[in-house]
């Protein structure tokens, strides 16, 4: 998927037939924290991640069962972890 966070959130909402408002709000918050120079306080960060977990749940629920499993079991994540572990050993 290509584009800005905002473009990607719209693509996700369209593909999964979800209300784009919660995704767009999460994107606005992420952009603000990333680019404003104002650090987020701990409570705001915890609240944000709780909303992200809920969004993730709604996105997964919108997928067919086989795709939910495929999404949760990303081989890319396993490959990245394996490479990271190997690199760490080589640097010692």
For each residue, the residues with C-beta under 8 A, 3 or more apart:
1: 8 11 12
2: 7 8
3: 6 7 8 11
4: 7 8
5: 8 9 27 30 31
6: 3 9 10 24 27 31
7: 2 3 4 10 11
8: 1 2 3 4 5 11 12
9: 5 6 12 13 20 23 24 26 27
10: 6 7 13 14 20 23 24
11: 1 3 7 8 14 15
12: 1 8 9 15 16 18 23 59
13: 9 10 16 17 18 19 20 23
14: 10 11 17 20
15: 11 12
16: 12 13 59 62 63
17: 13 14 62
18: 12 13 22 23 58 59 62
19: 13 22
20: 9 10 13 14 23 24
21: 24 25
22: 18 19 25 26 51 55 58
23: 9 10 12 13 18 20 26 27 55
24: 6 9 10 20 21 27 28
25: 21 22 28 29 51
26: 9 22 23 29 30 48 51 52 55
27: 5 6 9 23 24 30 31
28: 24 25 31 32
29: 25 26 32 33 48
30: 5 26 27 33 34 48
31: 5 6 27 28 34 35
32: 28 29 35 36 38
33: 29 30 36 38 39 40
34: 30 31
35: 31 32
36: 32 33
37:
38: 32 33
39: 33
40: 33 44 45 48
41: 44 45
42: 45 46
43: 46 47
44: 40 41 47 48
45: 40 41 42 48 49
46: 42 43 49 50
47: 43 44 50 51
48: 26 29 30 40 44 45 51 52
49: 45 46 52 53
50: 46 47 53 54
51: 22 25 26 47 48 54 55
52: 26 48 49 55 56
53: 49 50 56 57
54: 50 51 57 58
55: 22 23 26 51 52 58 59
56: 52 53 59 60
57: 53 54 60 61
58: 18 22 54 55 61 62
59: 12 16 18 55 56 62 63
60: 56 57 63 68 71 72
61: 57 58 68
62: 16 17 18 58 59
63: 16 59 60 67 68 71
64: 67 68
65: 68 69
66: 69 70
67: 63 64 70 71
68: 60 61 63 64 65 71 72
69: 65 66 72 73
70: 66 67 73 74
71: 60 63 67 68 74
72: 60 68 69
73: 69 70
74: 70 71 77 78
75: 78 79
76: 79 80
77: 74 80 81
78: 74 75 81 82
79: 75 76 82 83
80: 76 77 83 84
81: 77 78 84 85
82: 78 79 85 86
83: 79 80 86 87
84: 80 81 87 88
85: 81 82 88 89
86: 82 83 89 90
87: 83 84 90 91
88: 84 85 91 92
89: 85 86 92
90: 86 87
91: 87 88
92: 88 89
